[in-house]
Amino acid sequence: MTVRGADTLLTESYPYPELVGDQLCNLHVRPCVMIPFSETAFPEWISAFRAECEPPRRLRPTEPASEANNRLRGHVDDVEAFFAEYLWTAVLDPELEGFATELLAAPYRDTTFESAIHADFSPRWKIEAYLFTAEEPPAELKTIRSAKAESLYSLRDGMYPTERTKEQILTEIRAKSELFGYPDCCTEQFLEERAARFDVLLEIGAERIESLQAECETRAQVQSAFKAELDARGLPVEDLNVESRIIKQLEYLNLGQYFEEWSEDELAAFYRRKVREPLPDFFYAFFTADFYPHHPRCDASIEIGKRIESTLEQSDSSLVALYRATLMTNVFSCLGFDDLQLHRRLLSDVIATSRTGT
């Protein structure tokens, strides 16, 4: 299948150019992509969701966490219906053809490595929109939905992560990697890193993290206390972050010619210039957002990235410049350049200049 009509979204007024440049471009080659409804990407709709759905999310006084978890699960259908309507009225154009969508909503308690030192293990929602080109929903979606549910059930006292929680989270990651067509080498590296991070969380213990939070007044103090806790165990925090690994790998590449501390105008001019020609190979390894190749020189990842561009050149050449701009944005995001609004302005500028030919 080929995604048709994506060029209709290439307008300066379109509010989410990164979705066209990343997810829809990727669907020309990859079997499935996912749009997470996150606070940073869709703040206005997350706020609307909270205003409409806050009562069933709020914990009741003295209510056991396990009971709250079960109560939240009773609202999954309502949450999915809320975001499904938004997906096709504000994010995607109803005239787009060539793919189907499925919403997956799941309540969870934040037990991830970084978030654990900032969160209070209170219930939240994860909402993900899957776009796929198969005629039937991919089988992996059932595995992902099941793993999300089981990871919630696996929490001790309905709140604290266990070894079983780790197993379910890794199952979800593996299923997503297979569904999204990620290279095996990158998947195995990522799974190994996530397992190691979860082991550290389990070793320290959720109760100890809660006590660190109680002892500190600011986020910086919590981070410092958590780092000290890791150091005491001989576990440098930078060795446990996939982001830190990617940064170290990218440092060996000559990135100075691609990214400096420029003004927005200078950066926009740089984008417009670079999207006129193929990028160096390592950019293609970052063919989609939130994907971490096992190395920027990963041949399998680079092959996927180049195949997407080649397919676009043949089927929808108007998207090539936007796709290249997205590749640059993905790399820069790994370096900490993660201003979403600036990303959108840069991509919108590429859209405008590509349409006018200037």
Buried (B, 14 or more C-beta within 10 A) or exposed (E): BBBBBBBEBBEEEBEBBBBBBBBBBBBBBBBBBBBBBBEEBBEEBBEEBEEEBEEBBEBEEEEEBBEBBBBBBEBBEEBBEBBBEBBEEEBBBEEBEBBBBBBBBBBBBBBBBBEBBEBEBEBBBBBBBBBBBEEEBBEBBEBBBBBBBBBBBBBEEBBBBBEBBBBBBBBBBBBBBBBBBBBEBBBEBBBEBBBEBBBBBBEBEBEEBBEBBEEBEEEEEBBEBBBEBBEEEEBEBEBBBBBEBBBEBBEEBEBEEBBEEEEEEEBBEBBBEBBEEBBBBBBBBBBBBEBBBBBBBBEBBBBBBBBBBBBBEEEBEEBBBBBBBBBBBBBBBBBEBEBBEBBBBBBBBBBBBBBEEE
